[in-house]
Amino acid sequence: MMSDILAAVLVTSAFAVMAHALGMVGRSGAIGGFFIGVVIFLALGPPGFAVLAFFVVGGSALTRVGYERKRRSGTAQTGGGRRGARNALANCSVAVACAVLYALTNHEPLAAAFVASLGAAFADTAESEVGQIYGKSPRLITNLRRVRAGTDGAISVHGTLAGISAAAVTALLGLALGLVDGFGAAMIVSLAAFLGTLADSLVGARIPRIGNEATNVICTLVAAAVALLLA
């Protein structure tokens, strides 16, 4: 047990330092991410941590795509793209809960729900970051009225395709790492992750003042719940 804790602390601290040094996260994001990473590593082992790391690296890379253009339009992630502890908690709290419950119960669908929640977080990031740059004529999900890029609840063809791709890649990674049991379950996880992003957009359109962190929690919670029910 002590060796597992030591491995979790060493691997997670090294990743947190690297992520901060490369500008992926701010200081609070590195600290918050460290504790999140340790819990996930202890609950699901290296495979679980690998999915988390994939989300962090992939999300950061997408944030930097066309960052200067996003900054000029006022839609860029604040802090130069560095994410803080609030963002980490909003995107990963459901994943942490799934991981802990899996460690306590060994209920296999909880591992799939874990992957789906992070897949939804990654897909939501992909939809937002890609859609703001390449999505032409974004429309509000509730009535398809044209709106400016970055509007809560806005969707675009390019952003949607990016989200579907991100959800699918995360599900396949979970399958390759043994967290998702079979290709059929991977398809369910991918679908659950995408449905989470739709929930995010719907809530954002209906309640624009709810805030990005709250919609992120809803996004990942819906994805985890769908995967848990169907996987």
ABEGO torsion letter per residue (X at the ends): XAAAAAAAAAAAAAAAAAAAAAGABBAAAAAAAAAAAAAAAAAAEAAAAAAAAAAAAAAAAAAABGAAAAAAAGABBBGGGBBBAAAAAAAAAAAAAAAAAAAAAGBAAAAAAAAAAAAAAAAAAAAAAAAAAABBGBBBAAAGBBBBBGBBGBBBAAAAAAAAAAAAAAAAAAAAAGABBEAAAAAAAAAAAAAAAAAAAAAAAABAAAEAAAAAAAAAAAAAAAAAAAX
